[in-house]
Amino acid sequence: MEVMPPQIFEPVCERPQPQCTCITTNSVRNFAAMGDEIDRFALSISGASPTHYTVKINSFSLLLKNSVEKYETGDFEAGGYKWKLVLYPAGNKSKNVKEHISVYLAMANTSSLQLGWEVYAVFRLFLLDQNKDNFLILQDAMGAERRFHRLKCEWGFDEFIPIKAFNDASNGFLLEDTCVFGAEVFVCKERSTGKGECLSMIKDAPSIKHVWRIENFSKLRSECCDSQVFNSGDQKWKIQLYPKGRRHGTGTHLAMYLALADSATLTPGSKIYAEFTVRLLDQVQARHIAGKANFWFSASNPESGWARYVSFAYFNNPGNGCLVKDVCSVEAEVTVHGVSNAL
């Protein structure tokens, strides 16, 4: 079967050219400063309102008074995708921004997009000058596209405008404690990058033990017997015993496995890396039989173990302590060292 390459859509990028006045670099510094999100920027003024979204904030000072560090607007649609504005009235503390308002454009509802999605967009952010009834506009100086994807679904301006300039009534941005922000977004390209994954290794992972006591062993009739479910590494596990053997060990050996108890619930592409030991306990002299292995468990490979774990002859010998008064005990020790999930 042939595998088709990722489909690429390249619609024409809509970039309207409103009547606007460009401000020189020296003047820009008096009104707005950029953070490290976008290195080169352009500042302009336009009488046209934002095409796609406007948010009016009354009693802006109450955001700070009520400790609202971050405000996210409702979703709006542009270019076939959902977006939102994200504002930090006192600056984005996670980026150590001080004395500035931070404003970003973010994709919304990204969980509904297919794996490996990428969206390239040009955007402009607006701030209304209520004195002159026009808008201050910040955007990339070269009109460059920004790549939005699962690991980077937000772009914008760490230092959108100094708080001092924003509060100065002569600039018209905050009058009677009211301000207006806006956004325009133009999608230029969409791309599916195919599959990807994220591997997270677990530091100092704990080992979890579970003991399964099996009574009336000689009366077992099922081809496969399962232990009670137990947890290790946020996963559910079970021990599987084949009393009559399995595969190349049928009729001669017990088969023993460790298995995921609910592998069907794993997301596609998920894998769990586990180190495990399955012990058949010697109830007389504590000379246990142990099988140890490492394995990547997944929905398609939910079990690992041994078809020829121990011979019937050894198991049924009373002197070996494996089966006493028709009772045997099996112990599983599981350590989950890593989890890989699809991106």
C-alpha positions as CSV (number, residue, x, y, z in Angstrom):
1,M,0.0,0.0,0.0
2,E,1.4,3.4,-1.0
3,V,1.5,6.1,1.6
4,M,0.6,9.5,0.3
5,P,2.7,12.5,1.4
6,P,1.1,15.0,3.8
7,Q,-1.4,17.2,2.1
8,I,-0.4,20.9,1.8
9,F,-3.0,23.6,1.3
10,E,-1.7,27.0,0.2
11,P,-4.6,29.4,-0.3
12,V,-3.9,32.9,-1.3
13,C,-2.9,35.0,1.7
14,E,-5.3,37.9,2.2
15,R,-3.5,40.9,3.3
16,P,-5.6,44.1,3.0
17,Q,-3.9,47.4,2.7
18,P,-5.9,49.9,4.8
19,Q,-5.1,53.5,4.7
20,C,-2.6,54.0,7.5
21,T,0.2,56.2,8.6
22,C,3.6,54.6,9.5
23,I,5.4,55.9,12.6
24,T,9.1,56.1,12.6
25,T,11.2,53.9,14.8
26,N,12.1,56.6,17.2
27,S,8.4,57.4,17.7
28,V,7.6,53.8,18.2
29,R,9.7,53.6,21.3
30,N,7.5,56.3,22.9
31,F,4.4,54.1,22.5
32,A,5.3,50.4,22.4
33,A,8.2,48.0,22.8
34,M,8.5,44.5,21.7
35,G,9.5,41.4,23.7
36,D,11.3,38.3,22.4
37,E,8.2,36.9,20.6
38,I,8.7,38.9,17.4
39,D,12.1,40.4,16.9
40,R,11.3,43.0,14.1
41,F,8.0,44.9,14.3
42,A,6.2,47.8,12.6
43,L,3.9,50.3,14.2
44,S,1.2,52.1,12.2
45,I,-2.0,54.0,12.7
46,S,-5.3,53.3,10.9
47,G,-8.8,54.7,11.0
48,A,-10.2,51.3,10.0
49,S,-11.5,49.0,12.8
50,P,-10.1,45.5,13.2
51,T,-11.6,43.1,10.6
52,H,-11.9,40.1,12.8
53,Y,-12.3,40.9,16.5
54,T,-12.7,43.7,19.0
55,V,-12.7,43.5,22.8
56,K,-13.8,46.5,24.9
57,I,-12.8,46.4,28.6
58,N,-14.7,48.6,31.0
59,S,-13.2,49.4,34.5
60,F,-9.8,48.1,33.3
61,S,-8.2,49.1,36.6
62,L,-10.3,46.5,38.4
63,L,-8.5,43.7,36.6
64,L,-5.3,44.5,38.6
65,K,-7.3,45.3,41.7
66,N,-8.9,41.9,41.6
67,S,-5.6,40.1,40.8
68,V,-6.6,39.1,37.2
69,E,-3.1,38.4,35.9
70,K,-4.4,37.0,32.6
71,Y,-7.5,37.6,30.5
72,E,-8.5,35.4,27.5
73,T,-11.2,36.7,25.2
74,G,-13.9,34.5,23.7
75,D,-13.2,32.6,20.5
76,F,-13.5,34.2,17.1
77,E,-13.1,32.7,13.6
78,A,-10.6,33.8,10.9
79,G,-9.3,31.8,8.0
80,G,-11.3,28.7,9.0
81,Y,-9.8,28.5,12.5
82,K,-10.7,29.6,16.0
83,W,-8.6,32.2,17.7
84,K,-8.6,34.3,20.9
85,L,-6.7,37.2,22.4
86,V,-4.7,36.8,25.6
87,L,-3.9,39.9,27.6
88,Y,-1.7,40.3,30.7
89,P,-2.7,43.7,32.2
90,A,0.5,43.9,34.3
91,G,2.8,42.0,32.0
92,N,3.5,38.3,31.4
93,K,5.2,37.3,34.7
94,S,6.2,33.9,33.3
95,K,8.5,35.9,30.9
96,N,9.6,38.4,33.6
97,V,7.8,41.2,31.8
98,K,7.5,44.4,33.9
99,E,5.9,47.8,33.5
100,H,4.3,46.7,30.2
101,I,1.0,45.1,29.0
102,S,1.5,41.8,27.2
103,V,-0.8,40.9,24.3
104,Y,-0.9,37.7,22.3
105,L,-2.9,35.9,19.6
106,A,-3.6,32.3,20.4
107,M,-5.3,29.4,18.6
108,A,-8.4,28.0,20.3
109,N,-9.9,24.5,20.3
110,T,-6.6,23.0,19.1
111,S,-7.7,19.6,20.4
112,S,-10.1,19.2,17.5
113,L,-7.3,19.6,14.9
114,Q,-5.7,16.5,13.3
115,L,-2.4,15.2,14.5
116,G,0.6,17.1,13.1
117,W,-1.3,20.2,12.2
118,E,0.5,23.5,11.4
119,V,-1.1,26.9,10.5
120,Y,0.9,29.8,9.1
121,A,-0.7,33.2,9.6
122,V,0.0,36.9,9.4
123,F,-1.7,38.9,12.2
124,R,-2.0,42.4,13.5
125,L,-3.0,43.5,17.0
126,F,-4.9,46.8,17.6
127,L,-5.3,49.4,20.4
128,L,-7.8,52.2,20.0
129,D,-6.7,55.8,20.5
130,Q,-10.0,57.2,21.7
131,N,-8.8,60.8,21.5
132,K,-8.2,60.6,17.7
133,D,-10.6,57.7,17.0
134,N,-8.0,55.7,15.2
135,F,-6.1,52.5,16.0
136,L,-2.5,51.8,16.9
137,I,-1.4,48.6,15.1
138,L,1.5,46.3,15.9
139,Q,2.7,43.6,13.5
140,D,5.8,42.0,12.1
141,A,7.9,44.5,10.2
142,M,8.2,42.2,7.1
143,G,4.7,40.8,7.3
144,A,6.2,37.4,8.1
145,E,4.1,34.4,8.7
146,R,4.0,32.9,12.1
147,R,3.8,29.1,12.5
148,F,1.2,28.0,15.0
149,H,1.3,24.3,16.0
150,R,0.6,22.1,19.0
151,L,3.8,23.1,20.9
152,K,3.5,26.7,19.9
153,C,-0.1,27.9,19.6
154,E,0.5,31.5,20.8
155,W,2.4,34.4,19.3
156,G,2.4,38.1,20.2
157,F,4.1,40.9,22.0
158,D,5.6,40.5,25.4
159,E,5.9,44.3,25.7
160,F,2.9,45.5,23.8
161,I,2.9,48.9,25.4
162,P,4.4,50.5,28.5
163,I,1.8,50.8,31.3
164,K,2.8,54.4,31.8
165,A,2.0,55.3,28.2
166,F,-1.2,53.2,28.3
167,N,-2.4,55.1,31.4
168,D,-1.5,58.5,30.1
169,A,-4.9,60.1,29.1
170,S,-3.2,62.3,26.5
171,N,-2.5,59.1,24.4
172,G,-6.2,58.2,24.4
173,F,-5.7,54.5,25.1
174,L,-7.4,54.4,28.5
175,L,-10.2,56.9,29.0
176,E,-12.6,56.7,31.8
177,D,-11.0,53.4,32.7
178,T,-12.1,51.9,29.3
179,C,-10.0,50.6,26.5
180,V,-10.4,48.7,23.2
181,F,-8.1,46.0,21.7
182,G,-8.5,44.1,18.5
183,A,-7.1,41.6,16.0
184,E,-6.9,40.7,12.4
185,V,-5.7,37.2,11.3
186,F,-5.0,36.0,7.8
187,V,-4.2,32.4,7.3
188,C,-1.6,31.9,4.5
189,K,-0.8,28.2,4.6
190,E,-2.0,25.0,6.3
191,R,0.1,21.9,6.6
192,S,-0.1,18.4,8.1
193,T,3.3,17.3,9.2
194,G,2.3,13.7,9.7
195,K,2.8,11.8,12.9
196,G,4.9,12.7,15.9
197,E,5.4,11.7,19.4
198,C,6.6,13.0,22.8
199,L,8.6,10.6,25.1
200,S,8.5,11.4,28.8
201,M,11.0,9.5,30.9
202,I,10.2,9.2,34.6
203,K,12.9,10.1,37.2
204,D,13.1,7.9,40.3
205,A,10.1,5.7,39.1
206,P,8.7,3.6,42.0
207,S,8.4,-0.2,41.8
208,I,5.0,-1.6,42.6
209,K,4.4,-5.2,43.7
210,H,1.3,-7.2,43.4
211,V,0.8,-10.8,44.8
212,W,-1.8,-13.1,43.3
213,R,-2.8,-16.1,45.3
214,I,-4.4,-18.8,43.2
215,E,-6.4,-21.4,45.1
216,N,-7.8,-24.8,43.7
217,F,-5.2,-24.7,40.9
218,S,-6.0,-28.2,39.7
219,K,-9.6,-27.1,39.0
220,L,-8.7,-24.2,36.7
221,R,-10.5,-24.7,33.4
222,S,-9.9,-21.4,31.6
223,E,-7.3,-21.3,28.9
224,C,-6.1,-18.0,30.4
225,C,-6.6,-16.8,34.0
226,D,-6.2,-13.1,35.0
227,S,-5.2,-11.6,38.3
228,Q,-6.9,-8.7,39.9
229,V,-6.1,-5.4,38.3
230,F,-3.4,-3.3,40.0
231,N,-1.8,0.1,39.3
232,S,1.7,1.2,38.5
233,G,2.9,4.3,36.7
234,D,-0.6,5.6,36.2
235,Q,-1.4,2.4,34.2
236,K,-3.6,-0.6,35.0
237,W,-1.9,-4.0,34.9
238,K,-2.7,-7.7,35.4
239,I,-0.9,-11.0,35.5
240,Q,-1.9,-13.6,33.0
241,L,-1.5,-17.3,33.7
242,Y,-2.0,-20.1,31.1
243,P,-2.3,-23.3,33.3
244,K,-2.2,-25.6,30.3
245,G,0.5,-23.7,28.5
246,R,0.6,-21.5,25.5
247,R,2.1,-21.6,22.0
248,H,5.3,-23.7,21.9
249,G,4.9,-24.5,25.6
250,T,1.4,-26.0,25.4
251,G,1.2,-29.3,27.3
252,T,4.6,-29.0,28.9
253,H,5.0,-25.6,30.6
254,L,3.1,-23.0,32.5
255,A,2.9,-19.7,30.6
256,M,3.1,-16.4,32.5
257,Y,2.7,-12.8,31.2
258,L,2.3,-9.2,32.4
259,A,-0.4,-7.3,30.5
260,L,-2.0,-3.9,30.3
261,A,-5.5,-4.3,31.8
262,D,-7.2,-1.6,29.6
263,S,-5.0,-1.3,26.5
264,A,-8.1,-0.4,24.4
265,T,-8.3,2.9,26.1
266,L,-4.8,4.0,25.1
267,T,-4.6,6.8,22.6
268,P,-3.2,5.9,19.2
269,G,0.5,5.8,19.2
270,S,0.9,5.6,22.9
271,K,3.6,3.4,24.4
272,I,4.6,2.5,28.0
273,Y,8.1,1.4,28.7
274,A,8.2,-0.8,31.8
275,E,10.7,-3.0,33.6
276,F,9.0,-6.0,35.2
277,T,9.6,-9.2,37.1
278,V,7.1,-12.1,37.4
279,R,7.9,-14.5,40.3
280,L,6.5,-17.9,41.1
281,L,6.8,-18.0,44.8
282,D,8.4,-21.0,46.6
283,Q,6.1,-21.4,49.6
284,V,8.5,-23.8,51.4
285,Q,12.1,-22.6,51.0
286,A,11.6,-19.2,49.4
287,R,13.6,-20.2,46.3
288,H,11.5,-18.3,44.0
289,I,11.4,-18.6,40.2
290,A,11.7,-15.2,38.5
291,G,11.5,-13.9,35.0
292,K,12.7,-10.3,34.4
293,A,12.2,-8.2,31.2
294,N,11.9,-4.7,29.8
295,F,9.2,-4.0,27.2
296,W,7.4,-1.3,25.3
297,F,3.7,-2.0,26.0
298,S,1.0,-0.5,23.6
299,A,-2.5,-1.2,22.3
300,S,-1.0,-3.4,19.6
301,N,1.4,-5.1,22.0
302,P,-0.4,-5.2,25.3
303,E,1.5,-8.1,26.9
304,S,4.9,-9.6,27.4
305,G,6.1,-12.7,29.1
306,W,7.1,-16.4,28.7
307,A,5.3,-19.2,26.9
308,R,7.7,-21.7,28.7
309,Y,7.9,-20.1,32.1
310,V,8.3,-23.3,34.2
311,S,7.8,-27.0,33.3
312,F,4.9,-28.9,34.6
313,A,7.3,-31.4,36.2
314,Y,9.1,-28.8,38.2
315,F,5.9,-27.0,39.1
316,N,4.1,-30.1,40.4
317,N,7.1,-31.4,42.4
318,P,6.0,-31.0,46.1
319,G,9.6,-30.4,47.1
320,N,9.9,-27.2,45.0
321,G,7.1,-25.4,46.9
322,C,5.4,-24.0,43.9
323,L,2.1,-25.8,44.5
324,V,1.2,-26.4,48.1
325,K,-2.3,-27.8,49.0
326,D,-3.4,-26.9,45.5
327,V,-2.4,-23.2,46.1
328,C,0.2,-21.2,44.2
329,S,1.3,-17.6,44.5
330,V,2.6,-15.3,41.8
331,E,4.1,-11.9,42.3
332,A,4.5,-9.1,39.7
333,E,6.9,-6.2,40.3
334,V,6.4,-3.4,37.8
335,T,8.3,-0.1,37.3
336,V,7.2,2.3,34.5
337,H,10.2,4.2,33.3
338,G,8.7,6.1,30.4
339,V,5.6,7.0,28.4
340,S,5.4,8.0,24.8
341,N,2.3,9.8,23.4
342,A,1.4,11.0,20.0
343,L,1.7,14.7,19.2
